[in-house]
Amino acid sequence: MLLNKFVRPTLFVLICHGFFLSPLMALESDNDQPIKIEADHSTFDEPNGVQTLTGNVRITQGSLNIRADKIVLYLQQGALQRMNGTGTPVTFQQLNAQQQMVFGESNTIEYSAEETLLTLTGNAKLTQPNQQLSGQIITYNTDTQVVSARKGPADSQPVQIIIQPQRPSAEE
């Protein structure tokens, strides 16, 4: 099956590198789970190495759950070069290593393997327990683990960071 041949290694790269900030590290056990992909339509352009998934795209692996209107994967010799996703919005959620749900959303998601850079654009938001980051553009370098957020060029809304106070544990 061509879809499985090319998408499985691509999604592994996305899951391991793209969607999670260092404090949001995904459950390690998710990588051992099967990847399930659903879409209204899938096209693989083998000569150009382009896999296009459109319409109600749903990707799950363990606790990871991604929803998009469209995801396009650009492959070279079976390896991910870049990925673009669009939606109203594109959403993802996954349990982190502390078994807490992490959520993200934006109008578009782009990942460049060469630059090791994930970019969330348009109403971008990352939420984990006790903190939330939002802006028009959020970038994450998967090598350096540096997160950056900024407002858009014509946007008057500043970057917003919300940190909830720590609640005392039941043991205290």
N, C-alpha and C positions, 0 to 999 in steps of 0.2 A: 504494500500500500504506500504510494508516494507521499501522501499526507503525513503518515506516521514516520516515514523515513527522514523527512526533512524537518518536520515541526518538533518532534521530540527533543533533539539536541538544541534546537533554537529556544524552546520554552525552558529547558534546563538552565540555559545561560540567563534568560530573563528572570527566572525565579531566583537564581543564586545571586545575580548582580544587580538587577535593575530596580526592583520595586521597594527595597527595604533599606532604610537608614540603619547605621550600626546599632543604635539602641533598639531598633525595631526588627532585629534579626529574626528571620523566619524559623519556624519549627524545623529542625534538622530532619525529622521523620517525614516531612512533606516530600522531600526529594526521593524517597523510596516508594512513593505512592504512584499509581498509574495516572497519566495525564489524559483527561477526557476533554475533547473539543467538540463543540456543537456550533453550527452556523446554518443560516438558510442556504448559503452557497459557498463553495470553495473552488478556487481555480489555481492550478499550479502551472506556471509558465517555465517549463524546464530549461529551455535554452537561455533564458535570462535570469533564472534562479529567483523568481518572484512568486511567493505564495500569498494569495489574497483570500481572506475570509470576510464575508459580508452578511449583514442581516442577523440581528440577535446573536452575535458572537458570544459564546460562553466557554471559558476555559477553567477547568478545575483540576487541582492536584492536591490531595490531602485537604488541608484547611484553606488553601489558596483558591480564590474565586475571582475571576476577571470577567467583566461585562463590557462589551463595546458594540458599536454599530458596524465598525470595520477595522480589521487589522491586516496590515500588509507587512510581510517578512521578506527581506532582501538577503539572499543567500549567495555565497560564493564557495564553490566546491563543498557544499553541504554545511558550511559554517555561517552563522549569523553575521551579517555586516551591519545591518540596521533594521529597525522596526518602527512602524508608524501605526498609531491607533487613534481612531476618532470615535466620538460618541456624544450623547446628550444626557449626561456626560459619560466618559469612560470611567468605570469604577473598579476598584479592587479591594479585597479584604483578605486578611490572613492572620492566624494566631502567631504571636511572636514567641520567643523562647520562654517567656514568663507566662505563657498560656493566656495572654491578653490580646483581644482583637484589635488589629490595626486597620484603618480605613484610608483610602485615598481616592481622589477624583479630580478630573480636569476635562476640558473639552478635547484636548489632544495629548497623546503621549508619544514621545520619540525616544529611541534608544540608538546610540551609535557605539558599536563594538570597538571601532578604531579609537575613538575619543574616550571610551568607557564613560559615557555621559548619558544620563537619563534626564529628559526635560518634560515637565508637565506644564502645559500652556493653556491659559484661559480658565479663569475661576479655579485655579489649582488649590488643592487642600490635602494636607496629610494630618491624620488624627490618630493619636494613640492615647491610652489612658493617661489622664492628667495633663496632656498638652496637645495643642493644635497649631499648625502653621498654615497660613494661607497667603496667597498673592496671585498676581496674574501669571507669573512665571516662577517655577521652582525647578532648580537643577540639582542633580546629585552625581558627583564623580565617584564611580564605583571603585576606582583604584585608591584615590586619596581619601575617600569617605567624607568629602566636603559638600555640605548642603548650602545652597544659596537661594534666596527668594527675592523677588523684586516686583515692583509694579510695572505695568505695561507702559509703552511710550506715550499713549494718550489717556492713560488711566489716572484718575485722581485718588483712587483708593490705595493707601499705603499697605505694605506688608504687615500682616497681623500675626502675632504670636500670643497664644493664650496658655498660661501655665497655671494649672489648678493647684491649690495648696495640698500638701501631703496630708492624708488622713491618718491618724494614729491607728496602728494595728491593734487587734483585739488582745494581743499579748502585753501591750504597754499599759 
